[in-house]
Structure formats: C-alpha cells, structure tokens
Amino acid sequence: MNKEEICTPALLIDLDVLDKNIKTVGDYYRGKKGAALRPHQKGHRLPIIARKQIEAGAKGVSMTSLGLAEFYVNSGIDDILVTSEIYGKNKIASLCGLSKHSNITVGVDNLENVRQLSNAALANNARINVAAELYMGRGSCGVKIEEVKSFVKEIQNFRSVNFKGLWWHDGHLASIKKFEERRKAHFETLDKVAMLKDQITDAGIDVDMISGGYTCTWNITPEHSRLSNVEVQAGSYVFSDWCSHSVEGIEMFDYALTVLTRCISRPKPDEAMFDFGMNSCSDECSDDYRQVVGPEFKGVKGIKEIHQREEISLVVFDNPRKDMKVGEVFELIPPHGDTTAKLHDKYYGIRGDKVEVIWPNYGRSLL
C-alpha cells in the first residue's frame, strides 16, 4: 500500500536511510583495526536490524534488558553484552540458561551480586561471563576506577564466573556539543581505562573485553592510540532523531524513524489538530535529560507551538495558512527515537512512498 493508506498514527522506517546510516558506520569500522562495533539495541529492539548491523561488520550487540537478550538468542544472535546488573532469582536462573546457549556477558559492580551469579551457575551447571562496570559519575552504576583492580581480583575467587573485561557508559559526553571538546573529554577517560587495563593484565588477569563509547563517540573512541580492540556501543545512529543533530559529529546520520500522523481538524486559520500525542510520539527530554522537548514536523515550516495531549495534538502556526488540509498525512521527527519506538507494536518499512515490509515490534515490552 501507499504511505497515505496507513492507519495513523504509525511508526515508519525509511529503509533507504536505515541502510545508509548502517553502511556509514560499518564502512568506518572496517578501516579501524583497533576498534569494533557492538551496537546497542535499546532503540530499535529488532533482531532483523541487528543482523544488518552484524552483516555490516559489527562483532556482536549490546542491550540493557535480559528479556530482550533472550529474544535475540532465540532469533539466532548470540554474542551479547548485557549492560546492566542482573538481580533476582528468576532473572539469574534465566541468565544461567542463556549462558549455555550463547556467548553472553553481563555487567557487575558488586561482589554480593557476583556471589549470587556464582552460586546459581554452580547449581545449574553453567558458567557466566561478567564484565566489571566502571563508575562514570552521577547516574551511573559501576565501580570507581581506582577500586576496579581489587574488585577484579576478588572476582577470580568465585567459581563458574568468568571475568571477561571492562565496560562503561560515559553518558555526560552527549551534552558536549563541540566535537573537539567531546574528543578531549572522552580521551581523558580512555587514558584512565588504558592504564587500568595495564594494571589488571600486569596482575596476571586477562582482559578480553574493553567496551565503551556510544553514538556520540562513534568516530572518536576508535582513534585512541593506547587501546586495542575496544568496542563501541553506538546504537541510536540507526534511526537518529532531531536532538542528536545538535551534536557535532553525529549530524550526518539522517532521520530513518518518523511517526506518520494525519491532520484531523482545522478549527482556526492558524491552528490544526493531529491524531498523534504522547502515546504515539514521546514527549522526551533533551540530550542532557533536563529539558522536556517535543517532536518536529518533517519538511513543514512556520510552526510556532506544538501542544501534545495523550492522543491528539494542537499545532499553532506563525501565520494563518490554507495549505494544510484535513485528511493529509505528515511525518514527525521524534526528539528521542528510543522511547517513541517502544510505543508502537509494528514498524512500517517504507521505500519511497510504498510500504515494503511490516516488522512486528516484539521486543518493545521485554525487560
């Protein structure tokens, strides 16, 4: 069917843009012997896109959700880093089962948690891979860098737990808009990680995994000269969103994810009502997670304000206009693609104005 025939609101993927974004990053990493891509999946949560990323050169994937990891393993993708600490009897039991069928690694930052994983692995005849998470400041889990070496040494005392390496997420870097300033700040962190890795290996402990960096450092992390085989957990480049276009170095990724909406009323010459709201296009925080912002209309100028309710929205124009008709469809660019994607149960894959494929969003609710 044509795009205009889709029931709105609906979640669209521009397949040409998706392929272009994946190719841009894949081509870059093919030329970087000292780095590898391990894309985070929290945004699209689709194994079929993960396969595209792996075919373009990614060595595996990362994600926060253990439930999503189960879905991916059942879909045939089995090199996974779970970037969160796993607690609870049932989740740990699930992790033991997954560890028998996949190359899965989970983050740890607490010895009691390591003990729980060890006991469960012993009871289930499993072996669990763990990576120590590095503390990167407020809002981060992890162990302070100066305490990581002793923490890793303690991990060696637990049976059926295999120390794989180190991982971190330096989230505050997204608030640094200028590329060179962000590069300098990120390199300071990478210098500390390189020194820590040397300390651990000098103690006779192998560090197979070094995993850090994300979309805002996708072309910075691999340029660090002291770290080899470092993984970068870039993920949001796949869809992109308008907030990310304010950050130098990632504005080249085009908008692959949009929300299709329809004009349903023109109550005044300078107003229009649409059938989208916060239940279909998330009102979201900006990249510093402090300021609430809304969507932008793709290719529409002269919008003064957008007021979102749960399921409908008011758009106010700078001046009265007659060119927007009731029944017409328009595309919205979300401020944050990750949270908008989880609101829909299917993706419409578009090429041109034609629907090429519909992908069920089975991963949207997995925890």
N, C-alpha and C positions, 0 to 999 in steps of 0.2 A: 504494500500500500504506500501511498504518498505520505509525507510527513504531516500534511494538513488533515489527514484522516485519522490520526492517532487521537484516542480519547485523552483529554488533558485534565489535570497536569500530568506530565510524563517525563521520565528521565531518558535523555538522549546521549548517545556516544557517537561523535563524529569519527568514523572508523579510519578515514584518511589521516586525520590529525593524530589520533591514537597511534597509528603505525609510525607516523613521522616523529612523534615525541620519543617513542621507544627506540627507533633507529638512531636518533641523535645521541642518546645516552649510550646505546650499545656500541656505536662506532667509536665513540670517545674511549670507552673502556677497553676495546680491543687493542688500542695502542698503548695501554698502561700496564706494563709487566709487574709493577709494584702494587697494584690495587685490583680489587674485584668488586663487582656489584652484587649486593644481596638486598634486592628491593623490598621495602616494607609493603605489606598488603592491607593495612588498615583502611586505606581509601577505597579501592575497588572491590576487594574481597572476592575476586573471581579467579578460579584456577585457570581458566582459558586465557586470561590476560597474563597471569604468571607464566604460563607456557610460552607466550610470545616474548616475555622478558628473558626467559631462560634461553630460548632459541636465538635471541639477540646477544647472548653472551653472559648473562647473569649466572653465578655459580650456585645459587640457591635463593631462598626467600627468608624474610623475617616477618614476624607478626607478634602482637601482644596477646592474642586470645588463644588459649589451649583448645577451645572448641573449634575455632577456625583451623587450627593446625590439624585436628582430627579430620576435618572435611577435606583439607588439602592432601593429607596422606591417603585417604580413601579415593582421591581423584588422581593419584599416581605421582604426586610431588612430595618428595620425602627428604630433602635437605633443608631443614628448617631451624631457624633460631627463634625461640620464643622470648621476646624482650620484656619479660615480666617475671616476678617471683611467683611460684606456684604453691598455694596453700590449700588445705582442706583434704580430708581423707579421700573423697571420691575423685577429685582432680588429680591427686598424686597417683591414685590407682590407675586412672586413665593414662597418665604420663608413662607409667611402667609398661602398659600395654603398647603404647605408641613406640616406646624405645626399642621394642622387639622387632618392629616392622619398618623403622625409618631411622635416618640419621638426624635426630632431633636433639637440640641443645637448649637448656633453659637458664635464665639468669638467676643468680643467687647473691644475697648480700648479708646473710645471717647464718651463723653456724647451727642454730637450732633447726632452721629450715633444711640445711644440708643433712643434719641427723635424721630428720623425717624422711627425706628422699632416700637416704641410705637404708634405713630400716625397711621402707616399703619395697625398695629394689631387691633387697635380700630375701624378703618374704615372697616376692613374685618372680624370683629367678631372672631378674632384669639387671641392666646396667644403664645408669642415667648420666648423660653428658651435662656438665654445668659450665657456665662462664661467669666469672665474677663481674658484677656491675660496678662501675666507677661512679662515685658521687660527683655530680656536676653542679651542685648548688641547690638552692631552694626550689622545690617542685620536682626534685629528682630522687629516686631510690639510689641505693649504692653504698659502697664503702669508700671512705676518704682515701685518696691516692697514697698517702703516707702510711696507711694501715693495710693496704692490699697485700703486700708481700707476706706478712704474717698470717693474714686471712687465708691466702692460698696455701701456705704451708700446713695450716690446720685442716684444710680440705683433704690433703693427702692421707690423713688418718682414718678417713671413712671408707668402708668397703662398698663396692658396687656403685661408687660415684666416680666419674671420670672427669677430671679438670681439663677443659678444652682451651680456655683462654680468657680474654677480657672483652667487655663491651661497654658502651656508654652512649648517652644521648645528650649533646650539649645544646639544649633547646633555645637558650637565650640568643644564640647566634642569629636567629631569624629576625631579631629586632635591629640588627646592624645592617642598614640598607646599602652602604657603600661596600663594593666588592673588596677593595684593598684593606679596609678596616676589618672586615669579617675574616679575610685571609690571615691577617696578623693575629687576631684573637684565636682563631682555630689552630694555627701553627703553635701557639703557646701551649695549648692543650696537648697537641700531638707530640711536642717535645717532652712533656711530662710522661705521656704514655710510652714513648720510646725508651725513656730512662727506666720506667717501671718494668717494662718487658725485659730489659737487660738484667735488672736486679733479680728477677724471677728465674730467668734462664741460668744466671750465674749460680743460683742456688740449686741447680740440677733439675729444675722443673720445666718441662716443655710447654711452650705457649703456641699452640697451633692456630688459634683464632684471635685476631685483633679486629674488632668490628665496631665501627663508629662512623660518625658523619651521616648526613641525610641530604635531602634535596638542595638545601641552601648551601651545601658544601660539596655538591656532586663533582664539581671541577676544581676543587681546592684540595680535599683530602688526598687524592692520588698524587699530588705534586710534592708531598712532603718526602724529603730525601732519606730520612732516618728509619722510616717504617716500610717494611716489605710485606706484601700480601695482605695489606689492610683492606677490610671490607667496608663498603659504604652502603648504608641502609636508605638510599634515596627511594622514594615511592610516589610522592604527590606530583612529580613531573609528568606522570602518565596522563592525568586529567588536567592539571593546572587549575588555577582559579584566580579571580581578579586581585585578591590580596597579595598573592605571591608576585604579581607583576610590578610591585613597588620595590622589589629587592633586586639589586644589580646581580646579574649572573644567572638568573633563572627566568628572566622575562622573555627569553627566546622560545619557551615552551608555549604552544598555542592552546586555546581552550578546547578540549575534547569533550568535556562534560557540560551539558546545559539542561535546563528544565524547560520543557515546552509548556506554554501557557496560552490561554485564549482570552481575548477581550470579551467580557460578558455584559458590559453596560457602559454608556456614556452619559452619566447623569448631568454633567455640566461641560461646557466647551473646553475647560481647562482641566478636566478630570476624566479618568477612565477606571473601571473596575475590572479585575482579572481573577481567574479561578485558581490562582496559586496562593499559598500562605506559608506559615511556619511549618505546617505539616507536610509540605512538599518541597520547600526550598528554605533551608535552615537560616534563620537569623543567627549570625555567628560572630564570634569575637575576631578581632583583627590579629595579625601575626604576633602581637605582644600579649595576647589573651587578656586585654584590659578594656578595649573599646568595642562595643557591640555595633556591628555593621550589617547591612543587608545586601541583597543581590543587585546586579546591574543588568539593564536590558542590552542585549547584543544588537548593535547597529542602530539604536534609537537615541537620538539627541533631544535635548530640550526638556529633560525630566528634572523637575525641581525636588520632588519628595516621593518616597515610597513608604507607605504605611501598611505593614503586614499584620493581618489577623491570623487566626488559626488556619482558615481555609480560603479566604479571599483577601485581596489586597487593593488598596486605593493608590493610584498613581496620579500625581499632580504635576502639570506641565508649567513651564515658564510662561507660556502664552497659549491662548486658545488655539486649537488645531482641529482640522477636519479630516486629516489623512489617516487616522486610526479608526478602523471600522469595527463594529460589533461583530464577533464571529471570527475575526482574523487571529492567526496564531503568531506568537513571538517566542524568542528564546531568551532565557535568563542565564547569566553567568553567576554561579554561587560565589559568595565570599570565601567559602571553605568547602571544597568538593567532598571531603571525607564524610562530614556529618550529613550533607544533603543526600549522598548515595545511600545511606542507611535508611532513608525514609521511604524508599520505593522497593517493590517486590520484583521488579523487572527492569532491564535496560533495553532500550530500542537502539540497535546499531544502525546508524544512518550513513549512507554513502550518496552524496549529493542530496537530493530531496526524497530518496527512496529508502524504505526500511529494508535492510538486507538480512538482519537477524534479530531475534529477540532472545536475550540471555536472562534466565531466571536468577534472581539475586538471593540465592540460598544462603549465602554467608552473612547476610545483613544482621541477623539476630544471634549469631553464635558468640558465646562468651568464653 
